[in-house]
Amino acid sequence: MTRMPYPGCYPTARPRRNRADAATRRMVAEARLGVDDLIWPIFLKDGGGAAEPVDSMPGVFRYGVDEAVAVAHRAAQLGLPAVVLFPCTPDGLKTDDGRESYNPDNLTCRTIRAIKAADPGLAVMTDIALDPYTTHGHDGVIRDGRIVNDESVEVLVRQALAQADAGADILAPSDMMDGRIGAIRRALEQANHAEIRLMAYAAKYASAFYGPFRDAVGSGGVLRGDKKTYQMDPANSEEAIRETALDIAEGADMVMVKPGLPYLDIVHRIKQAFAVPTAVYHVSGEFSMLHAAAERGWIDYDRGLMEVLLSFKRAGADMILTYGAPRAAELLASR
């Protein structure tokens, strides 16, 4: 879009006039953050008992099924539109091929059914990936030391169908295998699940900011090597556009960029290029850094959180997955 040059100069033009008071600042704000923008990631654990703290993520816990239902109900009461579930699978159920991922009675599926029974109006999003279910911590199946794409996609499709049957509203494939969106979409159509939405992790980078998340789902300690053969190179931007175009063509209803802050340029480019619902993941490392700085007295956590979330909106994101969702919802309600 061609813009006219800004007319006038000081003292005719005084930009500070529009910052003079809170009412004017509210009226001229270019980006707005609301509770409808926020999605709360919830970690799950097998069995009951007290919630387990995630040591590397202050204020974040793993919940049993009953506790997860209560947390989801709190999300609904706060006005959050959705939660997203991530399981910490017991070691005894992990295998090289991740077959527990498509067990219809696994931890994720049991939790989906319980939350939808208690709060049917709350959208339940789920993760499609194998890393919480494999003994090697990777998002796919390993053959001869390599992550094999097509065999991995077959398992991911079975996982997606199990979660759809359990009542999930939105499936979010985070694995970065080629062709998995199209394969899952075709399987959903054939299984009479045409209404299920797919949020593709279209641009998921091989990032240093995932460490606390891997602690939370129990994959960090078992991960062999790295994920650079399937997650994206942080140096690449054009590749993100290609990946997103492929996922949309294959049937994605929404797309996501992960991580968030280091990739605001990618969020902006994708939103500008495709004008589709675009999410961003404020990932565990970003969240934990905010808390670490706040605990040392270097920043104000609440102000820092809200500034980060607003930056995602300014870049073009429609939805934000953040562990700070409940606190942000409280702060928004208090305004």
C-alpha positions in Angstrom: 0.0 0.0 0.0 1.4 3.4 -1.0 1.2 6.0 1.8 1.1 9.7 1.5 4.0 11.5 3.2 3.1 12.6 6.7 2.2 16.3 6.5 3.4 19.0 8.8 6.3 19.3 11.2 6.9 20.6 14.7 5.2 22.6 16.2 2.1 22.0 13.9 2.6 18.3 14.3 2.9 17.1 17.9 2.6 13.3 18.1 2.5 13.5 21.9 -1.0 15.0 21.8 -2.4 11.5 21.1 -0.5 10.1 24.2 -1.7 12.8 26.5 -4.2 10.7 28.6 -5.4 7.2 29.0 -8.7 7.7 27.2 -6.9 9.0 24.0 -4.3 6.3 24.1 -7.1 3.7 24.2 -8.9 5.3 21.2 -5.8 5.4 19.0 -4.3 2.0 19.9 -3.4 0.2 16.8 -3.2 -3.4 18.3 -5.6 -4.7 20.9 -5.2 -7.7 23.1 -8.3 -9.5 24.4 -9.1 -12.7 26.3 -10.5 -14.2 23.1 -6.9 -14.2 21.7 -5.5 -16.5 24.4 -5.2 -20.3 24.5 -3.9 -22.0 27.7 -1.5 -25.0 27.3 -2.1 -27.6 30.0 0.2 -30.5 30.9 -1.2 -33.8 31.9 0.0 -36.6 34.2 -1.2 -40.1 34.7 -3.0 -40.9 37.9 -4.6 -38.7 40.5 -3.1 -36.9 43.5 -1.7 -33.4 43.8 -0.6 -31.4 40.8 3.1 -31.8 40.1 5.1 -28.6 39.6 7.3 -28.2 36.5 10.5 -27.0 38.1 11.7 -25.1 35.0 8.4 -23.3 34.5 7.3 -21.3 37.6 3.6 -21.6 38.3 3.1 -24.4 35.8 1.9 -27.9 36.8 1.1 -31.3 35.5 -2.5 -32.3 36.3 -4.3 -35.6 36.5 -7.6 -36.0 34.6 -9.8 -34.7 37.4 -7.5 -31.8 38.1 -7.3 -31.0 34.4 -11.1 -30.8 34.2 -11.0 -28.3 37.1 -8.3 -26.2 35.4 -10.3 -26.3 32.1 -13.3 -25.1 34.0 -11.3 -22.2 35.4 -10.2 -21.4 31.8 -13.9 -21.2 30.8 -14.7 -19.0 33.8 -11.9 -16.6 32.8 -13.4 -16.3 29.3 -10.6 -18.2 27.6 -11.9 -19.8 24.4 -9.6 -22.9 24.4 -7.1 -25.1 26.2 -4.5 -27.2 24.5 -3.4 -30.6 26.1 0.1 -32.0 26.3 0.6 -35.4 28.1 3.5 -36.6 30.2 3.4 -40.3 29.3 4.6 -42.8 31.9 7.9 -44.4 30.8 6.4 -47.9 30.8 4.0 -46.9 28.0 6.7 -45.4 25.8 7.9 -47.4 22.8 10.1 -46.7 19.8 7.1 -46.4 17.5 4.9 -44.3 19.9 1.9 -46.6 19.6 0.4 -45.3 22.9 -0.3 -42.1 20.9 -3.3 -43.7 19.2 -4.6 -45.7 22.2 -8.3 -44.6 22.5 -8.0 -44.7 26.3 -4.6 -42.9 26.6 -4.2 -40.0 29.0 -5.0 -37.4 26.3 -8.1 -39.1 25.1 -9.5 -39.6 28.6 -8.9 -36.0 29.4 -10.6 -34.8 26.2 -13.7 -36.7 27.0 -13.8 -35.5 30.6 -13.3 -31.8 29.8 -15.9 -31.9 27.0 -18.4 -33.5 29.3 -17.9 -30.9 32.0 -17.5 -27.8 29.7 -18.8 -28.5 26.2 -18.5 -24.9 25.1 -14.8 -24.8 25.8 -12.7 -25.7 22.7 -10.2 -28.5 23.3 -7.1 -28.5 21.2 -4.6 -31.3 21.1 -1.1 -31.9 20.0 -0.3 -34.3 17.2 3.2 -35.5 17.6 5.0 -38.6 18.9 7.7 -37.1 21.2 5.7 -37.6 24.4 5.2 -41.3 23.5 8.6 -42.4 22.2 11.5 -43.8 24.0 13.8 -41.6 21.9 12.0 -38.3 22.3 11.5 -37.6 18.6 8.4 -36.6 16.8 8.5 -39.5 14.4 9.5 -43.1 13.9 13.2 -43.9 13.7 14.6 -46.5 11.2 18.3 -47.0 10.7 19.1 -43.9 12.7 16.8 -41.7 10.6 13.4 -40.1 11.3 11.3 -41.7 8.5 8.6 -39.4 7.1 5.9 -41.5 5.6 5.8 -44.2 8.3 5.6 -41.5 10.9 2.7 -39.9 9.1 0.8 -43.2 9.3 1.1 -43.2 13.1 0.2 -39.5 13.3 -3.0 -40.1 11.3 -4.0 -42.9 13.8 -3.2 -40.5 16.7 -5.4 -37.8 15.1 -8.3 -40.1 14.6 -8.2 -41.3 18.2 -8.3 -37.7 19.5 -11.0 -36.8 17.1 -13.1 -39.8 18.2 -12.6 -38.6 21.8 -14.1 -35.3 21.1 -11.2 -32.9 20.3 -12.3 -29.7 18.5 -8.9 -28.7 17.0 -6.0 -30.9 16.2 -2.6 -29.2 16.0 0.1 -31.3 14.3 3.4 -30.1 15.6 5.6 -32.9 14.2 6.8 -31.1 11.0 6.6 -34.3 8.9 6.0 -33.6 5.2 2.4 -34.3 4.0 0.9 -34.9 7.4 -1.8 -32.2 7.1 -3.1 -33.7 3.9 -3.1 -37.2 5.2 -4.8 -36.3 8.4 -7.4 -34.2 6.6 -8.3 -37.1 4.2 -8.6 -39.5 7.2 -10.8 -37.1 9.1 -13.1 -36.7 6.1 -13.4 -40.5 5.6 -14.1 -40.9 9.3 -17.0 -38.4 9.3 -15.0 -35.8 11.2 -15.1 -33.1 8.5 -15.9 -30.5 11.2 -12.6 -31.0 13.1 -10.3 -28.0 12.6 -6.6 -28.4 11.9 -4.1 -25.9 13.2 -0.8 -26.7 11.5 2.4 -25.9 13.1 3.4 -24.5 9.7 6.6 -22.8 10.7 8.1 -24.6 13.7 11.8 -23.9 14.2 14.6 -26.0 15.7 14.8 -23.7 18.6 16.8 -23.4 21.9 13.7 -22.2 23.6 11.9 -25.6 24.1 13.9 -27.0 27.0 11.3 -26.4 29.8 8.5 -27.8 27.7 10.5 -31.0 27.1 11.0 -31.3 30.9 7.2 -30.9 31.3 6.3 -33.7 28.9 9.2 -36.0 29.9 10.9 -36.1 26.5 14.0 -34.0 27.3 15.9 -36.6 29.2 15.5 -39.2 26.6 15.9 -37.2 23.4 18.6 -38.6 21.2 20.4 -36.0 19.1 18.4 -33.0 17.8 15.4 -32.3 15.6 17.1 -30.3 12.9 16.2 -32.8 10.1 12.5 -31.9 10.4 12.1 -28.7 12.4 13.1 -25.5 10.5 16.5 -23.7 10.4 16.2 -20.4 12.4 18.1 -18.7 9.5 15.2 -19.3 7.0 12.3 -17.0 6.3 11.3 -17.9 2.7 11.0 -21.5 3.7 8.3 -20.6 6.3 6.2 -19.2 3.5 6.6 -22.4 1.4 5.8 -24.6 4.4 2.7 -22.5 5.2 1.5 -22.6 1.6 1.8 -26.4 1.5 -0.2 -26.8 4.8 -3.0 -24.5 3.7 -3.2 -26.4 0.3 -3.4 -29.7 2.2 -6.3 -28.6 4.4 -5.1 -26.6 7.3 -7.8 -24.3 8.7 -5.3 -22.3 10.9 -1.5 -22.0 10.9 1.0 -21.4 13.7 4.5 -20.0 14.1 6.7 -21.4 16.9 8.5 -20.0 18.9 7.1 -16.5 19.2 9.4 -13.6 20.1 12.4 -14.5 18.0 10.1 -15.0 15.0 7.8 -12.0 15.0 8.9 -11.3 11.4 7.7 -14.7 10.4 4.3 -14.1 12.0 4.0 -10.8 10.1 5.0 -12.3 6.8 2.7 -15.3 7.0 -0.3 -13.1 8.0 0.4 -10.7 5.2 0.9 -13.4 2.6 -2.0 -15.7 3.4 -4.6 -13.8 5.5 -5.6 -17.0 7.3 -6.1 -17.4 11.0 -2.6 -17.3 12.4 -1.4 -18.4 15.8 1.8 -17.9 17.6 3.2 -20.0 20.5 4.8 -18.1 23.4 7.0 -21.0 24.2 8.3 -22.4 27.5 11.7 -20.8 27.3 10.3 -17.4 26.6 7.8 -17.8 29.5 10.4 -19.0 31.9 12.8 -16.2 31.1 10.1 -13.6 32.0 9.7 -15.3 35.4 13.4 -15.7 36.0 14.0 -12.0 35.3 11.0 -11.0 37.5 12.2 -13.3 40.4 15.5 -11.3 40.3 13.7 -8.1 40.4 14.9 -7.0 37.0 11.4 -6.6 35.4 7.8 -6.4 36.4 6.3 -9.8 35.3 2.8 -8.6 34.7 3.9 -5.6 32.5 6.4 -7.8 30.7 3.9 -10.5 30.0 1.3 -8.1 28.6 3.9 -6.3 26.5 5.1 -9.6 25.0 1.5 -10.7 24.2 0.7 -7.3 22.6 3.8 -7.7 20.4 2.3 -10.9 18.9 -0.9 -9.0 18.1 1.0 -6.2 16.6 2.9 -8.6 14.3 -0.4 -10.0 13.1 -1.3 -13.0 15.3 -4.9 -13.8 15.8 -4.3 -16.4 18.6 -1.6 -16.8 21.2 -0.8 -20.0 23.0 0.8 -18.9 26.3 1.3 -20.4 29.8 0.5 -16.9 31.0 -3.0 -17.1 29.7 -4.8 -17.2 33.0 -2.8 -14.3 34.5 -3.3 -12.3 31.3 -7.0 -13.0 31.4 -7.1 -11.7 35.0 -5.2 -8.5 34.1 -7.5 -7.9 31.1 -10.6 -8.3 33.3 -9.2 -5.8 35.9 -8.8 -3.0 33.3 
